[in-house]
Amino acid sequence: MIYKSKDGDISLENLTRLYAAVVIDMQGEVAEMSLEWFDLYGDKVKLVEYVLVFDYTPPGEDIKKRTVLKYETKDELVATMSEVAELFK
């Protein structure tokens, strides 16, 4: 299965995890956090971007193998999540 994104084709084969997150800046420290965390504490940090992460890293591996799509708004992220979900039906 292939998802055709605006950034190119993304394989859904061998996908270990697929998740949405936010990238935040908290006093100079940049971190990836869950959408739920951001809903609770987002007013205390600076939002950098929304991301959809296609993670291919096998369990126990230290070297990350992932493709990350970046979005300016949550609506853009949710729209892509819906498109990807349709491929799994």
C-alpha positions as CSV (number, residue, x, y, z in Angstrom):
1,M,0.0,0.0,0.0
2,I,1.2,3.5,-0.9
3,Y,0.0,6.8,0.5
4,K,0.5,9.6,-2.1
5,S,1.3,12.7,-0.1
6,K,2.1,16.2,-1.3
7,D,5.7,15.4,-0.4
8,G,5.8,12.1,-2.3
9,D,4.8,8.5,-2.0
10,I,5.0,6.9,1.4
11,S,4.9,3.1,1.8
12,L,2.6,1.7,4.4
13,E,4.3,-1.7,4.2
14,N,6.4,-2.7,7.2
15,L,4.9,0.2,9.2
16,T,5.5,-0.3,12.9
17,R,3.7,2.7,14.2
18,L,1.6,5.5,12.8
19,Y,0.9,8.5,15.0
20,A,0.0,12.2,15.1
21,A,1.9,14.6,17.4
22,V,3.0,18.2,17.9
23,V,6.5,19.5,18.0
24,I,6.8,22.1,20.7
25,D,9.5,24.5,21.9
26,M,9.6,24.8,25.7
27,Q,12.3,27.4,26.7
28,G,14.6,26.3,23.9
29,E,14.1,22.6,24.2
30,V,12.3,21.1,21.2
31,A,10.3,18.0,21.8
32,E,7.6,15.8,20.1
33,M,4.5,15.5,22.3
34,S,1.1,13.8,21.9
35,L,-1.9,15.8,20.8
36,E,-3.6,15.0,24.1
37,W,-0.7,16.4,26.0
38,F,-0.9,19.6,23.9
39,D,-4.6,19.9,24.6
40,L,-3.8,20.0,28.3
41,Y,-0.6,22.0,28.4
42,G,-0.4,23.8,25.1
43,D,-0.9,27.2,26.6
44,K,2.4,26.9,28.4
45,V,4.6,26.1,25.4
46,K,5.2,27.3,21.8
47,L,3.8,25.2,19.0
48,V,6.3,24.6,16.3
49,E,4.3,22.3,14.0
50,Y,1.9,19.4,13.8
51,V,3.3,16.1,12.5
52,L,2.2,12.7,11.2
53,V,4.8,10.1,11.8
54,F,5.2,7.0,9.8
55,D,7.6,4.9,11.9
56,Y,9.3,1.8,10.4
57,T,11.7,1.2,13.3
58,P,11.7,-2.5,14.3
59,P,11.2,-3.1,18.1
60,G,14.5,-3.0,19.9
61,E,16.3,-0.9,17.2
62,D,18.1,2.2,18.2
63,I,18.4,3.8,14.8
64,K,15.1,5.4,13.9
65,K,13.6,4.8,10.4
66,R,10.7,7.2,9.9
67,T,9.0,9.5,7.6
68,V,7.5,12.7,9.0
69,L,4.8,14.9,7.4
70,K,4.6,18.4,8.8
71,Y,1.6,20.7,9.0
72,E,0.9,24.2,10.2
73,T,-2.7,23.5,11.4
74,K,-4.4,20.7,13.2
75,D,-7.1,20.7,10.5
76,E,-4.5,19.8,7.8
77,L,-3.1,17.0,10.0
78,V,-6.6,15.6,10.6
79,A,-7.4,15.7,6.9
80,T,-4.3,13.7,6.1
81,M,-5.0,11.2,8.9
82,S,-8.4,10.6,7.4
83,E,-6.9,10.0,3.9
84,V,-4.4,7.5,5.4
85,A,-7.2,5.8,7.4
86,E,-9.2,5.2,4.2
87,L,-6.3,3.1,2.9
88,F,-6.6,0.7,5.8
89,K,-10.3,0.0,5.2
